[in-house]
Amino acid sequence: FILNKDKKTCLTGCRKFPSDALNALRFLSAQRSYPANDIPNDGYYKAFEYSRKHLYKKSIMNNNMDTWTSIGPINRGGRTIAIAVVPDNPDIIYAGAASGGLWRLTLKDEIGDYYKWEYIDTGFPVLGVNAIAINPTNSKIIYIGTGEVYGYDSSIGGLYIRTTRGSYGIGILKTTDGGNTWQKSLDWSYNQKRGVLVIKINPLNPDVIYAGTSDGTYKSIDAGKTWKKIHSSLMAVDIAINPVDTNIVYISCGNLGSPGSGIYRTTDSGKNWEKLSNGLPLSWTGKTLLSIYKKNPNIVYADVADRFKSIGLYRSINNGLSWAKLSRIDYARYQGWFSHYVRVNPEDNNKIICAGVECYYSNNGGISLKIVKGMHVDHHVYADHPTDPDVVYFGNDGGVYRTTDGGKTFKELNNEYITAQFYNGFASSTSNPELALGRMQDNRTAMFMGSPNWTTELIGGDGGYCAINTLDNKILYGSSQYLNIYRSTDGGLSWSKISGSFERKNVCFLAPYILSPSHPWIMYAGDNHIYKTEDMGSSWKVMNGGNPLNGNPVLSIGISSSNPDIVYATTVPDENRRAEVFKSTDGGIAWKNITGNLPDRYYVDIVVSPHNDRVVYLTLSGFGSSHLYRTEDGGKTWDDIDRGNLPDVPTSAVIVDPENYNHIYAGNDIGVYVSTDYGETWQEFKEGMPTAALVMDLSISPANRKIRAVTHGNGIYERSLLKTTSIENSKYGLGLKEYELFQNYPNPFNSNTKIDFIVAHHTFVTIKIYNALGQEIRTVVAQGYPAGRFSVTWDGKDNYGKSVTSGTYIGLMKTGDFMKSIKISLIR
């Protein structure tokens, strides 16, 4: 993605490239850097340190004794970009997730039917683990490289090449006790833009270590105590050490058009380097991966690719002096920048595995390649068994797999490897605590049904937003990238597309839609237009007179929980227009810009308080500003309720307790935070989570009073909402003594009637309308309320928006142990 360097960055995740993985990463990266061209050097780790020092308070546990627990999915692995087998105990394997940290797999039997995964918390804010190296003579010594980075800042011909990263880097960490404790080795805590791409240990002298990074190639000769840059070419994506003569080292540099792409060789341990050619391409715009034939290390393979296609599979039989092209098959395809490699069998160089989007196998040294099935697509990494050449472990976008026959068949090893990368737009049922829907990176829509084994084979592709009808749990909505929306009316057994009329030319990769909680047949969706349906998606209208809000794609949408006509939307920025916020009070017919004096950032989440639709919360991504704002007057003015108290990291989610407006939860790139005093003060709410978790969304399950943290790398966590204490009620003047439901007025009525009620304290209220046969006709309200007197309106329609006939109806209010009914007369 190329922009003029002098212009502001615009990155919506539009269909700019053939690779949706690239579009997704650029979309997430742009949110976190804007309005700068890239993230700051030190923001993430500084924010982590600030949080630990100022926001960690054990007193919160006195109010809520439980902690976060994972609810899965335990049956779906996420993108895996590093893998290593313990040399002296090959039943133990370490895996690095793209944003889910470090994991350890222990096999319990030879065939892999019984095994156990364990998350390894380093004590540092480690999200992406891009490299793992284990000391060959002492397997308790392990090095990990952090940060998932695929591109590097550069200025070429006046064009700015955008950095593309999936997670922050803090350098190299080292353990000497098998992962119990960790220390910094190559300390890039305050250089978070960099990433460590590969680590290789000299097999004959394990004190000598090479690290390929986005900043060049580094070497340590003292087991990681000190490091020296020995080659300056950027994006050192792979390293290969000759196992017999370890003075000979190959490095492969370049990706996404970074300068200096090529394979370089040293014969004196890094003192001098030469760029290899003689049969190789002069340069490439993707990345190139290497593989040395262990039995005869004079033979080296190179898997060379441009950004969006393979260039070819090459082989040298003379230590890289000359190269021959073996295959022109485009197995990397549109992922030449992202996911591919070559693996030569250590004992037989006729047996080759080439993996990219799909996995290919050759039994004639790579001259011909044939697709082999049995693994998820988008292949990133492999690791050999130390003694059995037919046993290989693989990491791809679906997790970890193994072959025991050299690559002919594969077995999935993902049970309890909880590394799924969820996006925002998660949905929890309002009435069934065992029903929720979420979307994962390249892993379809998944449904939670009370078990950590989720139903995962629903809608294909990437995507974000989901919804569940608040009145009928069988009516579900899911989506794939670029606002392709699907509906199920049978609880997820079958799905039909309902977004065929959308323009979708200028649309976010993760484009939003939202379902009205009070009128669940009404939905809003956005590309650069706002669309509305009043029949559950069967038909759509373009709102705002058919005009875009401002021409840029819509990023997030919020809606009143009681009035479907009150809607808020945010748009992404570009080089010509800043990010903006809009409001409609007439069901989307007209929109007003209410941005005011808000900082110019990506407004990732906009949430209308369930207690008052004039109170709206807005989260800000990026660095260098406050990250949470609130309006109490419907957008006329905005108040900073962060005020520098929350960590200065991208913040993607906010939610308000439906039974207590004082309790506000925020999710960011470190974890979850809570305020119990209406945003005056904040503290960590992270017990039970990893040291750092990239929280994309927050969702509340009202039926069991649980909050769910939706992470991009560690699946879904659940925890009880904080309780409201009597002291807190007294402090905020919540001293009402009784509940009451009043007679509706007017009564009889023809078109609309109001129903007033009183609640004594924060509580969940339902008011439903029944006919004379006792059949439910309409749920007028089902949400939390603070103490006070409130009014709701029934418009004489049923749950599906159809007008009911004249007659006598029953209005029933329930909250806790209180229940009261009234008679309502409708005359047409």
C-alpha positions in Angstrom: 0.0 0.0 0.0 1.8 3.1 -1.2 1.0 6.6 -0.2 2.5 10.0 -0.6 4.6 10.5 2.5 3.5 14.0 3.1 -0.2 13.0 3.3 -2.1 11.6 6.2 -2.4 7.9 6.2 -5.7 6.4 5.0 -6.1 2.7 5.5 -9.5 1.2 5.6 -8.6 -2.3 4.6 -10.4 -1.8 1.3 -9.8 -4.5 -1.4 -6.5 -2.9 -2.3 -4.6 -6.1 -2.7 -5.3 -9.7 -3.8 -4.2 -10.9 -0.3 -6.9 -10.4 2.4 -4.3 -11.2 5.0 -2.4 -8.2 3.9 -5.6 -6.1 3.8 -6.5 -7.2 7.3 -3.0 -6.5 8.8 -2.9 -3.1 7.2 -6.4 -2.3 8.5 -5.3 -3.2 12.1 -2.0 -1.5 11.7 -3.4 1.8 10.4 -5.8 2.0 13.3 -2.9 1.8 15.7 -0.6 4.3 14.1 -2.9 7.0 12.8 -2.5 10.0 12.5 1.2 9.2 12.3 2.7 7.0 9.6 3.7 4.4 12.1 3.4 3.6 15.8 5.9 5.3 18.2 9.0 3.5 19.2 8.2 3.1 22.9 4.5 3.6 23.4 3.4 0.0 24.0 5.9 -1.0 26.6 5.7 2.3 28.4 2.0 1.9 28.7 2.4 -1.6 30.0 4.8 -0.3 32.7 2.4 2.5 33.6 -0.5 0.1 34.0 1.5 -2.2 36.3 2.7 0.7 38.4 -0.5 2.8 38.6 -3.6 0.7 37.7 -3.0 -2.6 39.4 -5.1 -2.7 42.5 -5.8 -5.9 44.4 -8.8 -4.2 46.2 -10.9 -4.8 43.1 -10.9 -8.4 44.0 -12.7 -7.7 47.3 -15.8 -6.8 45.2 -15.5 -9.7 42.8 -13.6 -12.8 44.0 -13.6 -14.6 40.7 -11.1 -14.1 37.8 -11.2 -14.4 34.0 -11.5 -17.9 32.7 -11.3 -19.1 29.1 -14.4 -20.4 27.4 -12.5 -21.4 24.3 -12.6 -22.3 21.6 -10.3 -25.1 22.5 -10.9 -26.8 19.2 -9.6 -24.1 16.8 -6.0 -23.0 16.7 -5.0 -19.6 15.5 -2.2 -18.3 13.2 1.1 -19.9 14.3 4.3 -18.3 13.1 7.1 -20.1 15.1 7.6 -23.7 16.1 10.5 -25.7 17.7 11.1 -29.2 18.9 13.1 -29.8 22.0 16.3 -31.6 20.8 16.7 -34.0 23.7 13.0 -34.6 24.3 11.1 -34.5 21.0 7.8 -35.1 22.8 7.9 -31.4 23.8 7.3 -28.8 21.2 7.1 -25.0 21.6 4.8 -22.9 19.4 4.6 -19.1 18.9 1.2 -17.6 18.0 0.9 -14.5 16.0 -0.8 -12.6 18.8 -1.4 -15.3 21.4 2.0 -15.6 22.9 4.2 -18.7 23.6 2.8 -22.2 24.1 4.2 -25.6 25.0 2.9 -28.9 23.6 3.6 -32.2 25.4 2.8 -35.4 23.6 1.5 -38.3 25.7 1.7 -41.0 23.1 3.6 -41.7 19.8 0.7 -41.2 17.5 -0.4 -37.9 18.9 -3.9 -38.8 20.1 -3.1 -37.7 23.6 -1.3 -34.4 24.3 -1.5 -31.3 26.4 -1.0 -27.6 25.6 0.2 -25.1 28.2 0.4 -21.3 27.8 3.8 -20.0 28.9 3.4 -16.5 30.5 6.8 -14.7 30.2 5.8 -11.9 32.6 6.3 -9.5 29.7 3.7 -8.1 27.3 4.4 -10.7 24.6 1.7 -11.0 21.9 3.4 -12.3 18.8 6.2 -14.9 19.0 7.9 -15.0 15.6 10.9 -17.1 16.4 11.9 -19.8 18.9 15.4 -21.3 19.3 16.4 -24.0 21.8 19.9 -24.6 22.9 20.9 -28.0 21.4 22.9 -29.1 24.5 20.8 -27.6 27.2 17.1 -27.5 26.3 16.2 -25.4 29.4 17.8 -22.5 27.5 15.3 -21.1 25.1 15.2 -17.8 23.1 12.1 -16.3 21.7 11.8 -13.4 19.2 8.8 -11.1 19.5 6.7 -9.0 17.2 4.9 -10.1 14.0 6.3 -7.7 11.3 6.2 -8.1 7.6 7.3 -4.7 6.3 9.7 -1.8 7.1 9.5 2.0 6.8 11.4 3.2 3.8 11.4 6.0 1.3 11.9 4.9 -2.3 11.5 7.5 -5.0 9.4 9.7 -2.8 6.9 7.0 -2.1 6.1 5.8 1.4 5.9 2.1 1.9 3.6 1.3 4.8 4.8 -0.8 7.7 2.7 -3.9 8.1 2.7 -5.6 11.5 0.4 -7.9 13.4 1.7 -7.3 16.9 4.3 -5.3 18.8 7.8 -6.4 19.4 10.0 -6.0 22.5 13.1 -7.9 21.2 14.4 -11.3 22.3 13.6 -12.9 25.6 15.6 -15.8 27.2 14.9 -18.5 29.8 17.5 -20.7 31.4 14.9 -22.8 33.4 12.7 -24.2 30.7 10.3 -21.3 30.7 9.6 -20.7 34.4 11.3 -17.3 34.3 12.4 -15.0 31.5 14.9 -12.2 31.0 15.5 -9.7 28.3 18.3 -10.6 25.9 18.0 -8.2 23.0 16.1 -5.4 24.7 13.8 -3.6 22.3 11.2 -2.6 24.9 11.4 1.0 23.6 11.8 0.0 20.0 8.4 -1.7 19.5 8.3 -1.0 15.8 11.0 -3.7 15.2 10.4 -7.4 15.0 12.6 -10.5 15.4 11.9 -12.7 12.5 14.2 -15.7 13.0 16.7 -17.0 15.5 19.3 -19.7 14.8 21.8 -21.2 17.2 25.2 -22.4 16.1 24.8 -26.2 16.5 28.5 -26.7 17.4 28.8 -23.7 19.7 25.4 -22.7 21.3 26.9 -19.5 22.7 26.8 -18.2 19.2 23.4 -17.0 18.1 22.1 -15.2 15.0 18.9 -13.2 14.9 17.2 -11.9 11.7 15.2 -8.9 12.4 13.3 -6.2 10.6 16.2 -3.9 11.3 18.9 -6.3 10.0 20.9 -9.3 11.2 22.4 -9.5 14.7 24.9 -11.8 16.3 25.7 -12.8 19.9 28.8 -14.7 20.9 28.0 -14.8 24.6 24.6 -16.6 24.7 22.6 -13.5 24.2 24.2 -11.2 26.8 25.2 -8.8 24.1 24.3 -8.4 20.5 26.0 -6.8 17.4 24.5 -5.9 14.1 26.5 -7.8 11.4 24.4 -7.1 8.3 22.3 -4.0 7.7 19.9 -5.2 5.0 16.4 -4.9 6.3 13.8 -7.6 6.8 16.2 -10.5 7.5 13.5 -13.2 7.2 15.5 -16.3 7.3 18.9 -17.7 8.4 20.6 -21.0 7.5 23.8 -22.3 9.2 25.9 -24.9 7.6 25.8 -27.7 10.2 29.3 -29.0 9.3 31.2 -25.7 8.7 29.3 -23.2 10.9 31.4 -20.4 9.6 29.2 -20.6 6.5 25.9 -18.7 7.2 23.2 -17.7 4.7 20.7 -14.9 5.4 17.7 -14.0 3.3 16.6 -10.3 3.3 13.7 -8.4 2.0 9.9 -8.2 2.1 7.1 -5.9 0.8 9.6 -4.1 -1.4 12.2 -3.2 1.3 15.6 -2.3 -0.2 18.5 -4.8 -0.4 16.4 -7.9 -1.0 18.6 -10.9 -1.7 20.4 -14.0 -0.3 23.7 -13.2 1.4 26.5 -15.6 2.5 29.4 -15.3 4.9 32.2 -17.9 5.1 33.8 -16.3 8.2 30.9 -16.2 10.7 29.6 -12.8 9.6 32.7 -10.6 9.2 32.3 -10.4 5.5 29.3 -11.0 3.3 28.6 -11.5 -0.4 25.3 -11.3 -2.2 24.5 -14.4 -4.1 23.3 -14.4 -7.7 24.4 -16.6 -10.6 20.9 -18.0 -11.4 18.9 -16.2 -8.7 16.6 -13.2 -9.4 18.3 -9.9 -8.9 15.6 -8.9 -6.4 12.1 -9.7 -5.2 9.3 -7.9 -3.5 8.1 -10.7 -1.3 10.2 -12.9 1.0 12.6 -15.8 0.4 12.9 -18.8 2.7 15.9 -21.2 2.9 16.5 -24.9 3.6 19.9 -26.7 3.9 20.1 -30.4 3.1 21.5 -31.7 6.4 23.1 -34.9 4.8 25.0 -32.8 2.3 25.0 -29.1 3.4 26.5 -28.0 0.1 22.9 -28.3 -1.2 20.8 -25.3 -0.4 17.2 -24.6 -1.4 15.6 -21.1 -1.8 11.9 -20.5 -2.0 11.7 -17.1 -3.7 8.5 -15.0 -4.0 7.3 -11.6 -5.0 4.5 -10.0 -2.9 1.6 -11.8 -4.6 3.1 -14.8 -6.4 6.0 -17.3 -6.3 9.0 -16.6 -8.5 10.2 -20.1 -8.1 12.0 -22.9 -6.2 15.8 -22.7 -6.6 18.6 -25.1 -5.6 22.3 -24.7 -5.3 24.6 -27.8 -5.1 27.8 -25.8 -4.4 27.2 -23.7 -1.3 25.3 -21.0 -3.1 27.8 -20.2 -5.9 25.3 -21.0 -8.6 21.6 -21.7 -8.6 19.1 -23.6 -10.8 15.4 -23.1 -11.0 13.5 -26.3 -10.2 9.9 -25.3 -10.2 7.7 -22.4 -11.4 4.6 -23.5 -9.6 3.0 -20.6 -7.9 2.3 -22.2 -4.5 2.8 -18.9 -2.5 0.2 -17.1 -4.8 -1.1 -13.9 -3.1 0.8 -14.7 0.1 4.3 -14.3 -1.2 4.9 -11.6 1.4 3.2 -13.7 4.2 3.2 -17.4 4.3 5.4 -20.0 2.4 8.6 -22.1 2.8 10.6 -25.0 1.5 11.6 -28.0 3.6 14.0 -30.7 2.5 14.0 -34.1 4.2 17.2 -34.2 6.2 18.0 -37.7 4.9 16.6 -37.7 1.3 16.7 -34.5 -0.7 14.3 -36.0 -3.2 11.6 -35.5 -0.7 10.6 -31.8 -0.6 7.7 -30.0 1.0 6.8 -26.6 -0.5 4.0 -24.8 1.3 2.3 -21.5 0.7 -1.5 -21.1 0.5 -1.7 -24.9 0.0 0.9 -27.5 0.9 2.8 -29.3 -1.9 5.0 -32.5 -1.9 7.7 -33.6 -4.3 9.5 -37.0 -4.4 11.9 -35.9 -7.2 13.8 -33.1 -5.5 11.3 -30.4 -6.3 11.1 -30.8 -10.0 7.4 -31.6 -9.8 5.1 -30.7 -7.0 1.7 -32.1 -6.1 -0.9 -30.6 -3.6 -1.4 -32.6 -0.5 -4.5 -32.0 1.6 -5.1 -32.3 5.3 -4.0 -29.0 6.8 -5.4 -25.5 7.1 -4.2 -23.0 4.5 -1.6 -20.3 4.7 1.6 -22.0 5.9 4.2 -20.1 7.9 6.7 -22.4 9.5 7.8 -26.0 10.1 10.1 -27.8 12.6 11.9 -31.1 12.1 12.0 -33.9 14.6 15.7 -34.2 15.8 16.1 -37.9 14.8 13.2 -39.0 12.7 13.2 -37.3 9.2 9.6 -38.2 8.5 8.2 -36.4 11.6 7.6 -32.7 10.9 5.5 -30.1 12.8 3.8 -27.3 10.9 2.4 -23.9 11.9 -0.3 -22.2 9.7 -3.3 -20.0 10.1 -5.2 -22.9 11.6 -2.7 -23.8 14.3 -0.3 -26.7 14.6 -0.2 -30.0 12.6 2.1 -33.0 12.4 3.1 -35.5 9.8 4.8 -38.8 10.7 5.2 -40.0 7.1 7.2 -37.2 5.6 4.3 -35.1 4.4 1.8 -37.5 2.9 -0.8 -37.3 5.7 -1.3 -34.9 8.6 -2.8 -34.8 12.0 -4.2 -31.7 13.7 -2.8 -30.9 17.2 -5.0 -28.0 18.3 -7.1 -29.2 21.1 -6.7 -26.6 24.0 -4.3 -24.6 21.9 -6.4 -21.4 22.5 -4.9 -19.0 20.0 -7.9 -18.0 17.9 -7.8 -14.4 16.7 -11.2 -12.9 17.1 -12.3 -9.6 15.7 -14.7 -7.1 17.1 -18.4 -7.5 16.6 -18.9 -10.3 19.0 -22.5 -11.2 20.0 -23.9 -12.7 23.2 -27.5 -13.8 23.6 -29.5 -11.6 25.9 -31.5 -14.6 27.3 -29.3 -17.7 26.9 -25.9 -17.5 28.6 -24.8 -20.5 26.5 -25.1 -18.9 23.1 -22.7 -16.5 21.5 -21.2 -15.8 18.1 -17.8 -14.5 16.9 -15.6 -14.1 13.9 -12.0 -15.2 13.7 -9.0 -14.4 11.4 -9.2 -16.8 8.5 -11.1 -19.3 10.6 -14.8 -18.7 9.9 -17.6 -17.8 12.3 -17.7 -19.7 15.5 -20.7 -20.4 17.8 -20.4 -20.9 21.6 -23.0 -23.2 22.9 -22.0 -23.6 26.5 -19.0 -25.8 25.8 -15.4 -24.8 25.2 -15.6 -26.9 22.0 -17.3 -24.4 19.8 -19.2 -25.0 16.6 -16.7 -23.6 14.1 -17.7 -24.5 10.6 -20.2 -21.8 9.9 -19.5 -18.9 7.5 -16.1 -19.0 5.7 -13.3 -16.4 5.4 -12.4 -13.5 7.7 -14.9 -11.1 9.1 -16.1 -9.3 12.2 -19.6 -8.5 13.1 -22.2 -10.9 14.4 -25.6 -10.4 16.0 -28.3 -12.5 17.8 -32.0 -11.5 17.7 -32.9 -10.4 21.2 -36.3 -12.0 21.0 -35.5 -15.2 19.1 -32.2 -17.0 19.6 -32.7 -19.0 16.4 -32.3 -15.8 14.3 -28.6 -15.2 13.9 -26.4 -13.0 11.8 -22.8 -13.5 10.7 -20.5 -11.9 8.1 -17.4 -12.2 6.1 -15.0 -9.5 5.1 -16.2 -6.4 3.2 -19.8 -6.4 4.6 -21.0 -9.7 3.3 -23.8 -10.4 5.8 -25.6 -13.7 6.3 -28.7 -14.7 8.3 -29.8 -17.9 9.8 -33.3 -18.5 11.0 -32.7 -22.1 12.3 -30.1 -21.5 15.0 -27.1 -21.7 12.6 -27.9 -24.8 10.7 -28.3 -22.9 7.4 -27.3 -19.5 6.2 -28.4 -17.2 3.4 -26.7 -14.0 2.2 -28.8 -10.8 2.8 -26.4 -8.1 1.7 -26.5 -8.5 -2.0 -27.8 -4.9 -2.7 -24.8 -3.2 -1.0 -22.4 -1.2 -3.1 -19.3 -2.3 -1.1 -16.8 -0.5 -3.3 -15.4 1.7 -0.5 -15.7 -0.4 2.5 -13.7 -1.4 5.6 -12.2 -4.9 5.7 -14.1 -5.4 9.0 -17.2 -3.4 8.1 -19.9 -2.8 10.7 -23.6 -3.6 11.1 -25.8 -3.5 14.2 -29.1 -5.0 15.3 -31.6 -2.9 17.3 -32.0 -4.5 20.7 -35.6 -3.3 21.2 -36.7 -3.8 17.5 -34.6 -6.7 16.3 -36.1 -6.7 12.8 -34.3 -3.3 12.3 -30.6 -3.3 11.4 -28.1 -0.7 10.1 -25.0 -1.5 8.1 -22.3 0.6 6.6 -19.8 0.7 3.7 -19.4 4.4 2.8 -23.2 4.6 2.9 -25.6 3.7 5.7 -28.1 1.0 4.9 -31.2 0.1 6.9 -33.5 -2.9 6.9 -36.8 -3.2 8.7 -37.5 -6.8 7.8 -34.4 -8.6 9.2 -32.3 -8.1 6.1 -34.7 -9.2 3.4 -34.6 -5.8 1.9 -32.4 -2.7 2.5 -32.7 1.0 1.9 -29.8 3.5 1.4 -30.2 6.2 4.1 -29.2 9.8 4.2 -30.9 10.5 0.9 -28.7 8.0 -0.8 -25.6 10.0 0.0 -22.5 8.8 2.0 -22.0 10.4 5.4 -18.8 12.0 4.2 -17.5 9.8 1.5 -15.2 7.6 3.7 -16.1 4.1 4.9 -18.1 3.6 8.1 -16.0 2.1 10.9 -18.4 1.6 13.8 -22.1 2.0 14.5 -24.0 2.4 17.8 -27.7 2.3 18.5 -30.0 3.1 21.4 -31.2 0.1 23.3 -34.8 1.4 23.5 -35.2 3.6 20.4 -34.1 2.3 17.0 -34.3 5.7 15.5 -31.3 7.0 17.5 -28.1 5.8 15.7 -24.5 6.9 15.8 -21.8 6.1 13.3 -18.1 6.9 12.8 -16.0 7.0 9.7 -12.3 6.3 9.0 -9.9 9.1 8.0 -8.0 9.5 4.8 -5.5 11.9 3.3 -8.3 14.5 2.7 -10.6 14.1 5.6 -10.2 13.4 9.3 -12.2 10.8 11.3 -15.7 11.9 12.1 -18.8 11.0 14.2 -22.4 11.3 13.0 -25.8 11.0 14.6 -29.3 10.3 13.4 -32.5 10.8 15.5 -35.0 9.9 12.7 -34.0 6.3 11.9 -31.2 7.2 9.5 -33.1 9.6 7.2 -30.8 12.5 8.1 -27.4 12.7 9.8 -25.6 15.4 11.7 -21.8 15.7 12.2 -21.2 15.7 16.0 -17.4 15.3 15.9 -16.8 18.5 17.7 -13.3 18.8 19.4 -12.6 15.1 19.5 -9.0 14.1 18.6 -8.5 12.8 15.1 -8.1 9.1 15.6 -9.8 5.9 14.5 -13.1 5.7 16.5 -13.2 1.9 16.8 -16.1 1.5 19.1 -19.2 3.7 19.7 -21.6 2.5 22.4 -24.9 4.0 23.5 -25.5 3.6 27.3 -28.3 1.2 28.0 -29.4 3.6 30.7 -29.7 6.8 28.6 -29.5 7.1 24.9 -28.0 10.6 25.2 -25.0 9.1 26.9 -22.6 7.7 24.4 -19.1 6.3 24.8 -16.4 6.4 22.1 -13.0 4.6 22.0 -10.0 5.9 20.2 -7.2 3.9 18.7 -3.6 5.1 18.1 -1.1 6.6 20.5 -0.6 10.0 22.0 -4.1 10.9 23.0 -6.8 10.0 25.5 -8.6 6.9 24.5 -12.1 7.1 25.9 -14.6 9.9 25.5 -18.3 10.4 26.6 -21.1 12.7 25.7 -24.0 13.2 28.1 -26.0 15.4 25.7 -26.3 13.3 22.6 -23.1 14.5 21.0 -23.3 18.3 21.5 -20.2 18.1 23.7 -17.6 15.4 24.4 -15.8 14.8 27.7 -12.5 13.1 28.1 -13.1 10.4 30.8 -9.7 8.9 30.2 -7.7 12.1 31.2 -4.5 10.2 30.9 -5.5 7.6 33.5 -5.8 4.7 31.1 -2.7 3.3 29.4 -1.8 5.2 26.2 -2.4 2.3 23.8 -5.0 1.7 21.1 -8.4 1.0 22.7 -10.9 -1.0 20.8 -13.9 -1.7 23.2 -16.1 -0.1 25.8 -19.2 -1.4 27.5 -21.5 -0.3 30.3 -23.0 -2.6 32.9 -26.8 -2.7 32.0 -27.6 -2.7 35.7 -25.1 -0.1 36.9 -24.3 2.9 34.9 -21.3 3.7 37.1 -19.5 0.5 36.1 -17.7 1.0 32.7 -15.3 -1.5 31.2 -12.7 -0.7 28.5 -10.6 -3.1 26.5 -7.3 -2.2 24.8 -4.1 -3.8 23.5 -2.9 -4.7 27.0 -6.1 -6.0 28.6 -9.3 -5.0 30.3 -9.8 -2.0 32.7 -12.8 -1.0 34.8 -14.2 2.2 36.4 -16.7 1.8 39.3 -17.3 5.6 39.6 -18.6 6.6 36.2 -15.2 7.1 34.7 -13.6 9.1 37.5 -10.9 6.5 38.2 -9.7 3.3 36.5 -7.9 0.2 37.4 -6.8 -3.1 35.9 -9.4 -5.8 35.5 -7.0 -8.5 34.2 -6.8 -11.3 36.8 -6.7 -14.7 35.1 -5.7 -13.3 31.7 -2.2 -13.4 30.1 0.2 -10.6 31.1 -0.9 -8.9 27.9 -3.9 -9.7 25.7 -5.1 -7.8 22.7 -8.7 -7.1 23.5 -10.8 -6.4 20.4 -14.3 -6.3 21.9 -16.3 -6.6 25.1 -19.7 -8.3 25.4 -22.1 -8.8 28.2 -24.3 -11.9 28.8 -27.2 -10.4 30.8 -28.7 -13.7 31.7 -25.8 -14.8 33.9 -24.3 -11.4 34.6 -21.0 -12.2 32.8 -18.7 -10.0 30.8 -16.7 -11.5 27.9 -13.4 -10.3 26.7 -12.9 -11.0 23.0 -9.1 -11.3 22.2 -7.2 -11.4 19.0 -4.9 -14.3 19.9 -6.2 -16.0 23.0 -9.9 -16.7 22.3 -12.7 -15.6 24.6 -12.5 -15.0 28.3 -15.4 -14.7 30.7 -15.8 -13.2 34.2 -18.6 -12.0 36.5 -19.5 -8.4 36.3 -18.7 -6.4 39.4 -21.5 -6.2 42.1 -23.1 -3.0 43.2 -22.6 -2.5 46.9 -24.9 -0.8 49.3 -22.2 1.8 49.9 -22.1 2.5 46.2 -25.8 2.8 46.0 -25.9 5.3 48.8 -23.1 7.3 47.4 -24.9 7.8 44.1 -28.3 8.5 45.7 -30.0 5.3 44.8 -32.2 5.1 47.9 -35.6 4.2 46.4 -37.7 1.9 48.5 -40.0 0.2 46.0 -40.8 -1.0 42.5 -43.9 0.0 40.6 -45.6 -0.4 37.3 -48.1 2.3 36.3 -51.2 2.1 34.1 -50.4 2.9 30.5 -51.6 6.2 29.0 -53.5 6.8 26.9 -55.7 3.8 27.5 -57.4 2.8 25.3 -55.0 3.8 22.6 -54.7 3.7 18.8 -51.1 4.1 17.7 -48.8 4.5 20.7 -49.1 4.2 24.5 -46.6 5.0 27.3 -45.9 2.7 30.2 -44.1 4.2 33.3 -42.3 2.2 36.0 -40.1 2.7 39.0 -37.1 0.6 40.0 -35.5 0.8 43.4 -31.9 0.1 42.4 -29.8 -1.0 39.4 -31.6 -4.0 38.0 -32.6 -5.8 34.9 -36.2 -5.1 33.8 -38.5 -6.8 31.3 -41.8 -5.5 30.2 -43.7 -7.8 27.8 -47.1 -7.7 26.1 -49.3 -10.8 26.0 -52.6 -11.5 24.3 -55.7 -12.9 25.9 -54.5 -16.4 25.3 -51.3 -15.7 27.2 -49.1 -15.8 24.1 -46.2 -13.3 24.1 -46.8 -10.6 21.5 -44.0 -8.1 22.2 -41.0 -7.5 24.4 -41.1 -3.8 25.0 -38.0 -3.7 27.0 -35.4 -6.1 28.3 -32.4 -4.2 29.7 -30.8 -2.9 32.9 -31.9 0.3 34.6 -30.5 2.4 37.4 -32.8 3.5 40.2 -35.4 6.0 39.1 -38.7 6.4 37.2 -38.7 5.6 33.5 -41.1 5.5 30.6 -41.3 3.2 27.6 -43.6 3.1 24.6 -45.5 0.3 22.9 -46.4 1.1 19.3 -49.1 -1.6 19.0 -46.8 -4.0 17.0 -45.5 -7.5 17.6 -41.9 -8.7 17.8 -41.7 -8.8 14.0 -42.9 -5.3 13.4 -46.5 -6.2 12.4 -49.5 -4.3 13.8 -51.7 -6.3 16.1 -55.5 -6.3 16.0 -57.8 -4.5 18.4 -58.3 -6.1 21.8 -57.3 -6.4 25.4 -53.7 -7.1 26.1 -51.6 -7.7 29.3 -48.5 -5.7 30.1 -46.3 -7.6 32.5 -43.2 -6.2 34.3 -40.6 -8.4 35.9 -37.5 -7.5 37.8 -36.0 -9.8 40.5 -38.8 -11.0 42.7 -41.1 -8.1 41.6 -43.8 -8.8 39.1 -46.9 -6.8 38.2 -49.3 -6.6 35.3 -51.7 -4.1 33.8 -54.5 -4.3 31.2 -54.0 -2.5 28.0 -56.8 -1.8 25.5 -56.1 -1.3 21.8 -58.7 0.2 19.4 -57.9 0.4 15.7 
